[in-house]
C-alpha cells in the first residue's frame, strides 16, 4: 500500500507527464509548464491545460495568454493520457485504507469528484491500471469519441486558431475564443500581455458559447 507521501509523489508525476524530458520546457509559475516536444507536440499543462498545438504564449505573475492551432491526433493522444491518469488516481484512491482516503479527500475532493465518473466509464470500457497496449487502445477510442461528440471539443476544432487565457491564481481557463472575443476578455480582465498571432479564416462552426472554466471530459 502507498504511504500518504508516496501517493502525493505519484500524483505529481502523473500530472507532470514527464515534462523535464521535453526538448523545450519552461516553468510558467503556479505549477504551469510549457512543453515543447517538437512537431505539433507543443502544449501547456497545469491545473488547466491547453493541448497541441500551442503556437505562441506570453505570461506574467497572474495570467498566461496563448494561441493554439488545434491538432486532432496530438490532442487525442494527450486527452487519452489525461483520462488514463485520472483513472489511475481514482483506482489508487479506492484501493487505499480508510485513513488515507480521508487524508487525500481532505485536500483533493474536487479531483476525486471529477475522476469518479470517468473511472466508471473507462472501467466499463475495459481499461485497467496496468498501462498495457490494450489499455492504450481503450483510452484512444474513448478520447476519440469525446472529441467527436462533445460540444466543447467541437467548438475547439471549429477554428484554425483558438485564443485562451489561464488565470494562474484561480486556475480558471477562458476560451476557446476567436480573436475579437479574446481581445474583449483581455480588456475585461485588464490583461496587458499581447500576442502576435493573427486570426486566419474561420473553419465552419459556431462561435464559443462556453463559460470560462467549463471544459468537460
Backbone as ProteinMPNN parsed JSONL, in Angstrom:
{"seq_chain_A": "XXXXXXXXXXXXXXXXXXXXXXXXXXXXXXXXXXXXXXXXXXXXXXXXXXXXXXXXXXXXXXXXXXXXXXXXXXXXXXXXXXXXXXXXXXXXXXXXXXXXXXXXXXXXXXXXXXXXXXXXXXXXXXXXXXXXXXXXXXXXXXXXXXXXXXXXXXXXXXXXXXXXXXXXXXXXXXXXXXXXXXXXXXXXXXXXXXXXXXXXXXXXXXXXXXXXXXXXX", "coords_chain_A": {"N_chain_A": [[0.844, -1.199, 0.0], [0.497, 2.279, -0.761], [2.14, 4.932, 0.929], [1.036, 8.034, 2.418], [2.771, 10.099, 1.62], [4.047, 8.964, -0.614], [1.86, 8.658, -2.307], [1.206, 11.317, -2.91], [3.496, 12.024, -4.294], [3.212, 10.334, -6.504], [0.902, 11.426, -7.707], [1.881, 13.916, -8.453], [3.77, 13.171, -10.357], [2.117, 12.02, -12.296], [0.588, 14.207, -13.156], [2.534, 15.842, -14.22], [3.48, 14.521, -16.439], [6.067, 13.633, -17.285], [7.563, 16.003, -17.861], [10.212, 17.167, -17.809], [11.642, 15.814, -19.711], [11.321, 16.9, -22.14], [12.023, 18.679, -25.264], [11.885, 21.433, -25.095], [11.296, 23.08, -22.276], [9.481, 25.145, -20.148], [9.032, 26.785, -17.162], [6.184, 28.231, -16.008], [5.204, 29.19, -13.696], [3.189, 28.798, -10.686], [2.706, 26.044, -10.888], [2.353, 25.622, -13.604], [3.392, 24.644, -16.857], [5.158, 25.026, -19.923], [5.427, 22.804, -22.549], [7.462, 21.755, -25.049], [7.803, 19.542, -27.473], [8.597, 19.299, -30.032], [7.655, 19.225, -33.537], [4.197, 18.926, -33.689], [3.704, 18.679, -31.02], [3.383, 20.684, -28.855], [2.498, 22.244, -25.947], [0.577, 23.374, -23.056], [0.559, 22.612, -19.658], [-0.998, 22.041, -16.47], [-3.012, 22.841, -13.645], [-5.049, 23.604, -15.244], [-5.156, 22.832, -18.691], [-3.872, 23.315, -22.015], [-3.98, 21.809, -25.034], [-2.061, 20.512, -27.908], [-1.878, 22.391, -30.912], [0.185, 24.587, -29.315], [1.059, 27.695, -30.41], [1.987, 30.164, -29.738], [2.733, 32.002, -26.809], [2.396, 34.077, -23.886], [3.287, 35.202, -20.628], [2.667, 36.378, -17.269], [2.865, 37.292, -13.801], [0.266, 36.606, -13.046], [-1.343, 35.758, -15.249], [-1.595, 33.586, -18.161], [-1.49, 33.931, -21.582], [-2.433, 32.665, -24.746], [-2.037, 31.337, -28.089], [-3.464, 28.867, -30.162], [-3.21, 26.239, -32.494], [-5.366, 23.852, -33.112], [-4.626, 20.414, -33.085], [-5.646, 17.367, -34.159], [-4.851, 14.562, -33.83], [-2.678, 14.688, -32.015], [-3.947, 15.993, -29.925], [-5.844, 14.068, -29.264], [-4.181, 11.996, -28.365], [-2.978, 13.14, -26.02], [-5.258, 13.745, -24.529], [-6.174, 11.156, -24.124], [-4.109, 10.214, -22.458], [-4.576, 11.862, -20.269], [-7.099, 10.964, -19.449], [-6.406, 8.357, -18.702], [-4.647, 8.892, -16.582], [-6.364, 10.092, -14.703], [-8.033, 7.929, -14.229], [-6.204, 6.132, -13.013], [-5.568, 7.561, -10.698], [-8.033, 7.588, -9.313], [-8.454, 4.855, -9.064], [-6.341, 4.151, -7.377], [-7.087, 5.609, -5.17], [-9.527, 4.379, -4.299], [-8.553, 1.945, -3.544], [-7.079, 2.28, -1.284], [-6.507, 2.588, 2.301], [-8.987, 3.44, 4.824], [-8.137, 5.6, 6.396], [-6.135, 6.834, 4.802], [-7.706, 7.501, 2.623], [-9.345, 9.498, 3.757], [-7.448, 11.452, 4.384], [-6.484, 12.09, 1.825], [-8.845, 12.914, 0.505], [-9.446, 15.184, 1.916], [-7.779, 17.156, 0.929], [-8.06, 16.97, -1.795], [-10.673, 16.883, -2.84], [-12.12, 17.879, -5.035], [-10.766, 16.787, -7.233], [-11.263, 14.081, -6.823], [-14.073, 13.954, -7.135], [-14.217, 14.684, -9.811], [-12.86, 12.61, -11.061], [-14.264, 10.254, -10.515], [-16.712, 9.658, -12.167], [-15.414, 9.334, -14.635], [-13.753, 7.187, -14.109], [-15.638, 5.115, -13.749], [-16.783, 5.029, -16.337], [-14.517, 4.396, -17.955], [-13.663, 1.994, -16.84], [-15.834, 0.391, -17.435], [-15.451, 0.238, -20.142], [-13.313, -1.403, -20.262], [-10.778, -0.573, -19.451], [-7.727, -0.82, -17.594], [-5.449, -0.439, -14.784], [-2.962, -1.222, -15.55], [-1.594, -0.267, -17.697], [-1.171, -1.386, -20.272], [-0.807, -2.376, -23.803], [-3.452, -2.945, -24.63], [-4.874, -1.275, -22.961], [-4.036, 1.22, -23.861], [-5.28, 1.264, -26.325], [-7.978, 1.307, -25.578], [-8.231, 3.783, -24.199], [-7.637, 5.521, -26.282], [-9.772, 5.115, -28.045], [-11.922, 6.01, -26.464], [-11.141, 8.685, -26.009], [-11.191, 9.623, -28.64], [-13.93, 9.402, -29.209], [-14.97, 11.271, -27.392], [-13.853, 13.684, -28.354], [-15.145, 13.886, -30.794], [-17.864, 14.048, -30.222], [-18.518, 15.704, -28.054], [-19.699, 18.93, -27.346], [-18.039, 20.97, -26.48], [-15.433, 20.28, -27.385], [-15.976, 20.117, -30.087], [-16.307, 22.79, -30.612], [-13.709, 23.691, -30.081], [-12.324, 22.61, -32.278], [-13.466, 23.956, -34.347], [-12.255, 26.191, -35.303], [-9.365, 27.476, -37.009], [-7.437, 28.71, -35.501], [-7.306, 29.096, -32.046], [-7.798, 31.179, -29.172], [-6.674, 31.573, -25.839], [-6.962, 32.101, -22.277], [-5.351, 31.728, -19.23], [-5.93, 31.965, -15.863], [-3.689, 31.967, -13.47], [-3.776, 32.164, -10.716], [-6.38, 31.557, -9.86], [-6.78, 29.234, -11.206], [-8.36, 29.202, -13.504], [-9.775, 28.706, -16.668], [-10.118, 30.416, -19.666], [-11.854, 30.42, -22.673], [-12.388, 28.285, -25.593], [-11.541, 31.07, -27.697], [-12.327, 33.308, -30.431], [-10.398, 35.87, -32.125], [-11.509, 38.419, -31.628], [-13.18, 37.939, -29.424], [-11.256, 37.141, -27.596], [-9.668, 39.49, -27.347], [-11.569, 41.168, -26.178], [-12.05, 39.838, -23.722], [-9.55, 40.047, -22.557], [-9.473, 42.792, -22.124], [-11.534, 43.046, -20.232], [-10.425, 41.652, -18.099], [-8.271, 43.171, -17.628], [-5.773, 42.61, -18.776], [-2.505, 43.008, -19.897], [-0.752, 41.671, -21.492], [0.309, 40.696, -24.767], [-0.344, 39.093, -27.928], [1.14, 38.046, -31.011], [0.043, 36.514, -32.991], [-2.144, 36.344, -35.673], [-5.617, 36.112, -36.586], [-6.68, 33.555, -38.734], [-8.701, 32.657, -41.658], [-11.887, 31.504, -40.672], [-12.769, 28.178, -39.712], [-15.604, 26.255, -40.647], [-18.192, 26.535, -38.319], [-19.637, 27.191, -35.047], [-19.489, 30.181, -33.015], [-17.801, 30.391, -29.795], [-19.683, 29.414, -26.96], [-19.292, 28.711, -24.427], [-18.897, 28.94, -20.894], [-16.266, 30.524, -18.95], [-13.754, 28.256, -17.871], [-15.21, 25.941, -18.339], [-14.506, 23.478, -19.351], [-15.038, 20.161, -20.351], [-14.914, 16.603, -19.734]], "CA_chain_A": [[0.0, 0.0, 0.0], [1.253, 3.507, -0.805], [2.011, 5.872, 2.03], [0.486, 9.333, 2.001], [3.81, 10.835, 0.901], [4.243, 8.356, -1.928], [0.701, 8.939, -3.144], [1.327, 12.691, -3.397], [4.54, 11.994, -5.314], [2.621, 9.704, -7.689], [0.007, 12.392, -8.345], [2.708, 14.921, -9.093], [4.36, 12.581, -11.558], [1.074, 11.847, -13.297], [0.169, 15.491, -13.716], [3.642, 16.453, -14.948], [3.678, 13.742, -17.668], [7.479, 13.575, -17.663], [7.814, 17.241, -18.587], [11.595, 17.54, -17.978], [12.255, 15.07, -20.798], [10.946, 17.547, -23.389], [13.054, 19.467, -25.929], [11.751, 22.814, -24.636], [10.473, 23.122, -21.075], [9.506, 26.448, -19.489], [8.213, 26.897, -15.962], [5.395, 29.462, -16.108], [4.758, 29.565, -12.362], [1.937, 28.239, -10.162], [2.592, 24.664, -11.386], [2.077, 25.583, -15.043], [4.588, 24.454, -17.667], [5.082, 24.891, -21.374], [6.158, 21.63, -23.014], [7.677, 21.749, -26.492], [8.466, 18.287, -27.827], [8.863, 19.285, -31.46], [6.496, 18.946, -34.384], [2.953, 19.523, -33.188], [3.533, 18.397, -29.589], [3.677, 21.858, -28.043], [1.275, 22.422, -25.162], [0.725, 23.901, -21.704], [-0.106, 21.772, -18.678], [-1.107, 22.516, -15.102], [-4.37, 22.535, -13.186], [-5.773, 23.711, -16.51], [-4.211, 22.524, -19.765], [-4.249, 23.577, -23.414], [-3.251, 20.796, -25.788], [-1.431, 20.994, -29.136], [-0.51, 22.892, -30.909], [0.361, 25.958, -28.852], [1.974, 28.326, -31.364], [2.533, 31.37, -29.127], [2.199, 32.294, -25.48], [3.047, 35.069, -23.034], [2.813, 35.035, -19.264], [3.171, 37.235, -16.209], [2.654, 36.671, -12.495], [-1.125, 36.173, -12.847], [-2.013, 35.195, -16.42], [-0.967, 33.072, -19.371], [-2.309, 34.077, -22.785], [-1.816, 31.826, -25.77], [-2.717, 30.999, -29.339], [-3.395, 27.414, -30.394], [-3.727, 25.59, -33.699], [-5.706, 22.521, -32.606], [-4.183, 19.276, -33.887], [-6.533, 16.312, -33.684], [-4.188, 13.341, -33.372], [-1.918, 15.002, -30.808], [-4.946, 16.288, -28.898], [-6.421, 12.776, -28.868], [-3.16, 11.272, -27.6], [-2.825, 13.725, -24.695], [-6.517, 13.554, -23.808], [-6.163, 9.765, -23.685], [-3.228, 10.142, -21.297], [-5.268, 12.516, -19.151], [-8.134, 10.027, -18.999], [-5.74, 7.257, -18.026], [-4.126, 9.401, -15.315], [-7.491, 10.254, -13.774], [-8.451, 6.569, -13.883], [-5.235, 5.585, -12.069], [-5.703, 8.287, -9.43], [-9.217, 7.119, -8.591], [-8.236, 3.445, -8.742], [-5.49, 4.131, -6.196], [-7.872, 6.16, -4.049], [-10.499, 3.42, -3.768], [-7.876, 0.758, -3.026], [-6.334, 2.619, -0.079], [-7.16, 2.452, 3.595], [-9.942, 4.49, 5.187], [-7.385, 6.76, 6.891], [-5.508, 7.513, 3.676], [-8.798, 8.096, 1.849], [-9.763, 10.733, 4.415], [-6.368, 12.421, 4.227], [-6.437, 12.519, 0.428], [-10.086, 13.62, 0.187], [-9.421, 16.481, 2.591], [-7.053, 18.12, 0.113], [-8.272, 16.74, -3.237], [-12.072, 16.479, -3.031], [-12.548, 18.207, -6.4], [-10.174, 15.807, -8.142], [-11.975, 12.818, -6.629], [-15.395, 14.082, -7.777], [-14.012, 14.734, -11.258], [-12.334, 11.34, -11.557], [-15.152, 9.119, -10.274], [-17.496, 9.23, -13.338], [-14.5, 8.867, -15.669], [-13.321, 5.852, -13.705], [-16.729, 4.178, -14.048], [-16.889, 4.912, -17.793], [-13.363, 3.711, -18.515], [-13.668, 0.616, -16.352], [-16.853, -0.311, -18.222], [-14.877, 0.025, -21.476], [-12.248, -2.401, -20.166], [-9.481, -0.025, -19.079], [-7.142, -1.242, -16.324], [-4.334, 0.416, -14.375], [-1.712, -1.918, -15.888], [-0.947, 0.502, -18.77], [-0.786, -2.312, -21.335], [-1.277, -1.937, -25.125], [-4.917, -2.981, -24.697], [-5.347, -0.076, -22.278], [-3.791, 2.351, -24.748], [-6.314, 1.231, -27.358], [-9.251, 1.721, -24.968], [-8.247, 5.222, -23.924], [-7.66, 6.231, -27.562], [-11.144, 5.04, -28.56], [-12.758, 6.888, -25.642], [-10.752, 10.062, -26.3], [-11.68, 9.939, -29.981], [-15.371, 9.585, -29.1], [-15.214, 12.537, -26.701], [-13.509, 14.791, -29.246], [-16.083, 13.964, -31.907], [-19.27, 14.199, -29.83], [-18.721, 16.716, -27.023], [-19.827, 20.249, -27.967], [-16.87, 21.777, -26.115], [-14.332, 19.969, -28.284], [-16.401, 20.508, -31.422], [-16.003, 24.209, -30.707], [-12.252, 23.816, -30.16], [-11.866, 22.269, -33.626], [-14.213, 24.715, -35.354], [-11.408, 27.288, -35.748], [-7.966, 27.16, -37.294], [-6.671, 29.226, -34.367], [-8.036, 29.462, -30.831], [-7.084, 32.005, -28.189], [-7.012, 31.147, -24.485], [-6.403, 32.802, -21.127], [-5.319, 30.963, -17.978], [-5.693, 32.704, -14.631], [-2.876, 31.044, -12.681], [-4.111, 32.259, -9.3], [-7.658, 30.869, -9.603], [-6.829, 28.04, -12.067], [-9.538, 29.349, -14.358], [-9.451, 28.686, -18.094], [-11.039, 31.18, -20.511], [-11.739, 30.055, -24.072], [-11.646, 28.854, -26.719], [-12.049, 32.322, -28.236], [-11.762, 33.912, -31.627], [-9.542, 36.983, -31.75], [-12.319, 39.505, -31.076], [-13.588, 37.524, -28.08], [-10.041, 37.157, -26.783], [-9.321, 40.881, -27.053], [-12.567, 41.695, -25.252], [-11.839, 39.246, -22.407], [-8.339, 40.651, -22.019], [-9.829, 44.12, -21.608], [-12.323, 42.855, -19.015], [-9.54, 41.175, -17.033], [-7.171, 44.139, -17.528], [-4.539, 41.921, -19.146], [-1.69, 43.824, -20.803], [0.026, 40.785, -22.356], [-0.139, 40.726, -26.159], [0.093, 38.04, -28.837], [1.336, 38.496, -32.388], [-0.659, 35.617, -33.907], [-3.368, 36.89, -36.247], [-6.659, 35.111, -36.818], [-6.904, 33.198, -40.146], [-10.096, 32.395, -41.988], [-12.508, 30.591, -39.722], [-13.327, 26.906, -40.147], [-17.046, 26.239, -40.413], [-18.562, 26.189, -36.943], [-20.282, 28.243, -34.293], [-18.62, 30.814, -32.026], [-17.823, 29.789, -28.474], [-20.749, 29.807, -26.043], [-18.992, 28.103, -23.136], [-18.44, 29.816, -19.825], [-14.881, 30.273, -18.549], [-13.523, 27.112, -16.997], [-16.276, 24.948, -18.497], [-14.017, 22.319, -20.086], [-15.626, 18.912, -19.881], [-14.366, 15.34, -20.237]], "C_chain_A": [[0.874, 1.241, 0.0], [1.07, 4.297, 0.479], [1.433, 7.17, 1.493], [1.504, 10.11, 1.177], [4.007, 10.286, -0.5], [3.08, 8.615, -2.861], [0.785, 10.339, -3.718], [2.405, 12.782, -4.471], [4.002, 11.411, -6.612], [1.74, 10.686, -8.435], [0.793, 13.469, -9.068], [3.332, 14.416, -10.376], [3.331, 12.423, -12.659], [0.716, 13.157, -13.957], [1.273, 16.117, -14.548], [3.894, 15.789, -16.291], [5.118, 13.862, -18.2], [7.954, 14.823, -18.387], [9.297, 17.551, -18.752], [12.321, 16.712, -19.021], [11.997, 15.758, -22.136], [12.122, 18.327, -23.97], [13.053, 20.9, -25.428], [10.785, 22.839, -23.468], [10.608, 24.486, -20.423], [8.541, 26.441, -18.313], [7.518, 28.252, -15.987], [4.842, 29.899, -14.761], [3.439, 28.927, -11.99], [1.653, 26.838, -10.708], [2.149, 24.576, -12.839], [3.39, 25.479, -15.807], [4.235, 24.473, -19.144], [5.976, 23.736, -21.765], [6.257, 21.696, -24.535], [8.472, 20.533, -26.89], [8.762, 18.192, -29.319], [7.639, 18.899, -32.26], [5.276, 19.675, -33.872], [2.771, 19.354, -31.682], [4.051, 19.557, -28.731], [2.41, 22.221, -27.272], [1.608, 22.979, -23.788], [-0.069, 23.021, -20.757], [-0.049, 22.415, -17.301], [-2.463, 22.105, -14.587], [-5.398, 22.783, -14.274], [-4.746, 23.482, -17.614], [-4.77, 22.95, -21.11], [-3.35, 22.691, -24.27], [-2.829, 21.312, -27.157], [-2.442, 21.504, -30.187], [-0.496, 24.338, -30.415], [1.429, 26.617, -29.728], [2.573, 29.618, -30.823], [1.941, 31.516, -27.737], [3.017, 33.385, -24.819], [2.494, 34.881, -21.625], [3.371, 36.121, -18.362], [2.856, 36.553, -14.879], [1.259, 36.074, -12.338], [-1.701, 35.395, -14.023], [-1.04, 34.537, -17.399], [-1.945, 33.325, -20.513], [-1.628, 33.297, -23.893], [-2.698, 31.653, -26.992], [-2.453, 29.529, -29.643], [-3.943, 27.079, -31.774], [-4.084, 24.164, -33.312], [-5.339, 21.414, -33.597], [-4.839, 18.013, -33.348], [-5.784, 15.117, -33.102], [-3.4, 13.569, -32.087], [-2.857, 15.3, -29.632], [-5.535, 14.987, -28.354], [-5.447, 11.997, -28.004], [-3.066, 11.812, -26.17], [-4.107, 13.631, -23.872], [-6.609, 12.123, -23.31], [-5.272, 9.567, -22.47], [-3.888, 10.756, -20.063], [-6.346, 11.599, -18.577], [-7.51, 8.896, -18.19], [-5.203, 7.687, -16.66], [-5.23, 9.548, -14.273], [-8.014, 8.888, -13.324], [-7.522, 5.992, -12.814], [-5.334, 6.259, -10.704], [-6.892, 7.757, -8.637], [-9.07, 5.65, -8.206], [-7.368, 3.315, -7.491], [-6.263, 4.594, -4.968], [-8.8, 5.102, -3.453], [-9.833, 2.174, -3.2], [-7.158, 1.028, -1.704], [-7.176, 2.474, 1.183], [-8.101, 3.617, 3.854], [-9.211, 5.757, 5.62], [-6.767, 7.548, 5.744], [-6.554, 8.16, 2.781], [-9.196, 9.444, 2.442], [-8.717, 11.821, 4.237], [-6.341, 12.975, 2.804], [-7.661, 13.352, 0.08], [-10.106, 15.016, 0.788], [-8.79, 17.548, 1.704], [-7.376, 18.029, -1.377], [-9.709, 16.33, -3.552], [-12.556, 16.758, -4.451], [-12.027, 17.173, -7.389], [-10.87, 14.455, -8.027], [-13.333, 12.857, -7.321], [-15.261, 14.046, -9.288], [-13.632, 13.367, -11.812], [-13.328, 10.187, -11.454], [-15.976, 8.726, -11.498], [-16.621, 8.739, -14.484], [-14.024, 7.455, -15.371], [-14.379, 4.817, -14.066], [-16.858, 3.947, -15.546], [-15.747, 4.078, -18.361], [-13.273, 2.261, -18.063], [-14.677, -0.221, -17.136], [-16.362, -0.612, -19.639], [-13.708, -0.959, -21.456], [-10.881, -1.864, -19.815], [-9.03, -0.58, -17.732], [-6.035, -0.255, -15.964], [-2.984, -0.222, -14.672], [-0.941, -1.213, -17.006], [-0.369, -0.405, -19.86], [-1.291, -1.802, -22.688], [-2.795, -1.964, -25.269], [-5.523, -1.75, -24.021], [-5.147, 1.161, -23.144], [-4.884, 2.435, -25.813], [-7.651, 1.724, -26.809], [-9.289, 3.227, -24.776], [-8.251, 6.036, -25.211], [-9.065, 6.241, -28.147], [-12.052, 5.995, -27.79], [-12.435, 8.347, -25.927], [-11.275, 10.505, -27.657], [-13.183, 10.208, -29.953], [-15.716, 10.923, -28.443], [-14.952, 13.719, -27.627], [-14.544, 14.981, -30.35], [-17.512, 14.304, -31.489], [-19.52, 15.303, -28.809], [-18.698, 18.11, -27.654], [-18.639, 21.15, -27.644], [-15.737, 21.543, -27.11], [-14.703, 20.24, -29.743], [-16.107, 21.983, -31.654], [-14.503, 24.442, -30.829], [-11.768, 23.615, -31.593], [-12.636, 22.997, -34.726], [-13.403, 25.886, -35.902], [-10.008, 26.784, -36.088], [-7.065, 27.619, -36.16], [-7.634, 29.564, -33.24], [-7.143, 30.318, -29.95], [-7.6, 31.659, -26.799], [-6.367, 32.071, -23.457], [-6.451, 31.845, -19.94], [-5.033, 31.928, -16.836], [-4.965, 31.751, -13.678], [-3.239, 31.063, -11.202], [-5.384, 31.493, -8.958], [-7.776, 29.56, -10.359], [-8.081, 28.051, -12.929], [-9.104, 29.468, -15.816], [-10.53, 29.422, -18.871], [-10.796, 30.802, -21.967], [-12.446, 28.737, -24.352], [-12.342, 30.092, -27.298], [-11.552, 32.538, -29.658], [-11.027, 35.179, -31.189], [-10.326, 38.12, -31.107], [-12.764, 39.178, -29.645], [-12.4, 37.573, -27.118], [-9.667, 38.578, -26.381], [-10.284, 41.475, -26.031], [-12.345, 41.152, -23.836], [-10.57, 39.801, -21.76], [-8.621, 42.038, -21.444], [-10.598, 44.002, -20.296], [-11.443, 42.465, -17.832], [-8.336, 42.091, -16.816], [-5.812, 43.47, -17.759], [-3.779, 42.776, -20.153], [-0.797, 42.976, -21.71], [-0.546, 40.797, -23.764], [0.43, 39.541, -26.929], [0.221, 38.615, -30.244], [0.532, 37.687, -33.397], [-1.967, 36.24, -34.374], [-4.347, 35.762, -36.573], [-6.809, 34.828, -38.311], [-8.392, 33.045, -40.424], [-10.641, 31.317, -41.083], [-12.968, 29.305, -40.396], [-14.818, 26.953, -39.876], [-17.365, 25.793, -39.0], [-19.143, 27.39, -36.244], [-19.287, 28.884, -33.338], [-18.805, 30.198, -30.657], [-18.964, 30.327, -27.629], [-20.48, 29.278, -24.652], [-18.514, 29.131, -22.139], [-16.988, 29.521, -19.492], [-14.776, 29.084, -17.609], [-14.501, 25.985, -17.185], [-15.832, 23.709, -19.25], [-14.551, 21.035, -19.495], [-14.86, 17.736, -20.456], [-15.509, 14.338, -20.324]], "O_chain_A": [[1.894, 1.27, 0.688], [-0.02, 4.329, 1.049], [1.348, 7.38, 0.283], [1.157, 10.71, 0.159], [4.122, 11.046, -1.462], [3.271, 8.774, -4.067], [0.471, 10.543, -4.891], [2.258, 13.523, -5.442], [4.291, 11.922, -7.694], [1.814, 10.779, -9.66], [0.421, 13.89, -10.164], [3.415, 15.143, -11.366], [3.63, 12.663, -13.828], [0.558, 13.222, -15.177], [0.985, 16.852, -15.492], [4.456, 16.412, -17.192], [5.352, 14.147, -19.375], [8.656, 14.737, -19.395], [9.653, 18.159, -19.761], [13.525, 16.894, -19.204], [12.418, 15.245, -23.173], [13.097, 18.605, -23.273], [14.111, 21.523, -25.343], [9.583, 22.641, -23.649], [11.722, 24.944, -20.17], [7.362, 26.123, -18.47], [8.174, 29.294, -15.988], [4.093, 30.873, -14.686], [2.655, 28.554, -12.862], [0.501, 26.487, -10.96], [1.619, 23.547, -13.258], [4.376, 26.131, -15.462], [3.174, 24.008, -19.56], [7.141, 23.68, -21.371], [5.237, 21.693, -25.225], [9.683, 20.482, -26.674], [9.135, 17.128, -29.815], [6.695, 18.316, -31.726], [5.307, 20.885, -33.647], [1.785, 19.836, -31.123], [5.023, 19.419, -27.988], [1.367, 22.476, -27.874], [2.775, 23.049, -23.402], [-1.233, 22.716, -21.015], [0.831, 23.225, -17.009], [-3.018, 21.107, -15.049], [-6.498, 22.231, -14.231], [-3.593, 23.893, -17.484], [-5.982, 22.949, -21.322], [-2.125, 22.807, -24.237], [-3.193, 22.425, -27.535], [-3.601, 21.104, -30.289], [-1.102, 25.213, -31.034], [2.567, 26.151, -29.782], [3.552, 30.124, -31.371], [0.776, 31.187, -27.515], [4.185, 33.591, -25.149], [1.355, 34.445, -21.456], [4.412, 36.711, -18.65], [2.606, 35.348, -14.85], [1.083, 35.126, -11.573], [-2.475, 34.461, -13.816], [0.144, 34.87, -17.462], [-3.117, 32.963, -20.409], [-0.4, 33.266, -23.978], [-3.919, 31.8, -26.939], [-1.358, 29.019, -29.409], [-5.0, 27.569, -32.174], [-3.186, 23.33, -33.19], [-5.688, 21.467, -34.776], [-4.607, 17.634, -32.2], [-6.069, 14.707, -31.977], [-3.444, 12.744, -31.174], [-2.59, 14.91, -28.495], [-5.704, 14.824, -27.146], [-5.85, 11.396, -27.008], [-3.072, 11.036, -25.214], [-4.051, 13.458, -22.654], [-7.071, 11.888, -22.193], [-5.634, 8.835, -21.549], [-3.769, 10.232, -18.955], [-6.484, 11.478, -17.36], [-8.015, 8.522, -17.132], [-5.293, 6.933, -15.691], [-5.057, 9.178, -13.112], [-8.393, 8.717, -12.165], [-7.988, 5.429, -11.823], [-5.198, 5.601, -9.673], [-6.783, 7.505, -7.437], [-9.517, 5.245, -7.132], [-7.629, 2.464, -6.641], [-6.114, 4.047, -3.875], [-8.853, 4.945, -2.234], [-10.462, 1.421, -2.456], [-6.676, 0.091, -1.068], [-8.388, 2.266, 1.128], [-8.025, 4.651, 3.191], [-9.613, 6.863, 5.257], [-6.857, 8.775, 5.706], [-6.326, 9.242, 2.239], [-9.363, 10.42, 1.712], [-9.052, 12.975, 3.972], [-6.194, 14.181, 2.602], [-7.536, 14.388, -0.573], [-10.716, 15.928, 0.229], [-9.211, 18.705, 1.721], [-7.006, 18.919, -2.143], [-9.934, 15.51, -4.442], [-13.315, 15.969, -5.014], [-12.757, 16.733, -8.278], [-11.045, 13.761, -9.028], [-13.708, 11.911, -8.014], [-16.091, 13.45, -9.975], [-14.041, 13.009, -12.916], [-13.244, 9.235, -12.229], [-15.959, 7.551, -11.863], [-17.016, 7.839, -15.225], [-13.906, 6.627, -16.274], [-14.061, 3.767, -14.624], [-17.023, 2.81, -15.988], [-15.974, 3.163, -19.152], [-12.85, 1.396, -18.831], [-14.421, -1.38, -17.462], [-16.792, -1.583, -20.262], [-13.171, -1.31, -22.507], [-9.903, -2.609, -19.868], [-9.847, -0.788, -16.835], [-5.721, 0.649, -16.738], [-1.969, 0.188, -14.11], [0.227, -1.52, -17.242], [0.762, -0.219, -20.309], [-2.118, -0.89, -22.726], [-3.37, -1.112, -25.946], [-6.558, -1.243, -24.454], [-5.995, 2.053, -23.159], [-5.353, 3.519, -26.159], [-8.37, 2.465, -27.479], [-10.266, 3.879, -25.146], [-8.808, 7.134, -25.239], [-9.507, 7.256, -28.686], [-12.857, 6.709, -28.389], [-13.343, 9.165, -26.072], [-11.749, 11.632, -27.808], [-13.658, 11.139, -30.603], [-16.634, 11.62, -28.876], [-15.75, 14.656, -27.676], [-14.791, 16.104, -30.79], [-18.293, 14.794, -32.305], [-20.644, 15.794, -28.712], [-17.783, 18.434, -28.411], [-18.274, 22.004, -28.452], [-15.149, 22.496, -27.621], [-13.831, 20.56, -30.55], [-15.708, 22.382, -32.747], [-14.071, 25.3, -31.598], [-10.908, 24.354, -32.072], [-12.474, 22.687, -35.907], [-13.822, 26.516, -36.873], [-9.532, 25.797, -35.527], [-6.043, 26.991, -35.883], [-8.646, 30.232, -33.45], [-5.917, 30.207, -29.972], [-8.801, 31.475, -26.597], [-5.366, 32.732, -23.732], [-7.481, 31.223, -19.681], [-4.018, 32.625, -16.841], [-5.575, 30.826, -13.142], [-3.027, 30.071, -10.505], [-5.471, 30.858, -7.907], [-8.758, 28.837, -10.186], [-8.77, 27.04, -13.065], [-8.194, 30.226, -16.152], [-11.713, 29.101, -18.758], [-9.662, 30.856, -22.443], [-13.036, 28.141, -23.451], [-13.569, 30.149, -27.376], [-10.502, 32.027, -30.047], [-11.034, 35.521, -30.007], [-9.857, 38.724, -30.141], [-12.727, 40.039, -28.765], [-12.533, 37.996, -25.969], [-9.38, 38.842, -25.214], [-9.868, 42.198, -25.125], [-12.437, 41.899, -22.862], [-10.528, 40.001, -20.546], [-8.074, 42.411, -20.406], [-10.352, 44.76, -19.358], [-11.683, 42.891, -16.702], [-7.495, 41.841, -15.953], [-4.843, 43.724, -17.044], [-4.349, 43.218, -21.151], [-0.149, 43.514, -22.609], [-1.761, 40.897, -23.937], [1.52, 39.051, -26.637], [-0.492, 39.546, -30.619], [0.355, 38.12, -34.535], [-2.803, 36.62, -33.554], [-3.953, 34.619, -36.804], [-7.042, 35.755, -39.087], [-9.231, 33.271, -39.552], [-9.958, 30.344, -40.764], [-13.491, 29.33, -41.511], [-15.249, 27.639, -38.95], [-16.853, 24.773, -38.539], [-19.141, 28.493, -36.79], [-18.346, 28.228, -32.892], [-19.824, 29.566, -30.379], [-19.196, 31.535, -27.577], [-21.34, 29.377, -23.778], [-17.813, 30.079, -22.492], [-16.513, 28.408, -19.717], [-15.577, 28.916, -16.689], [-14.635, 25.14, -16.3], [-16.672, 22.956, -19.742], [-14.521, 20.84, -18.28], [-14.239, 17.837, -21.514], [-15.298, 13.192, -20.723]]}, "name": "protein", "num_of_chains": 1, "seq": "XXXXXXXXXXXXXXXXXXXXXXXXXXXXXXXXXXXXXXXXXXXXXXXXXXXXXXXXXXXXXXXXXXXXXXXXXXXXXXXXXXXXXXXXXXXXXXXXXXXXXXXXXXXXXXXXXXXXXXXXXXXXXXXXXXXXXXXXXXXXXXXXXXXXXXXXXXXXXXXXXXXXXXXXXXXXXXXXXXXXXXXXXXXXXXXXXXXXXXXXXXXXXXXXXXXXXXXXX"}
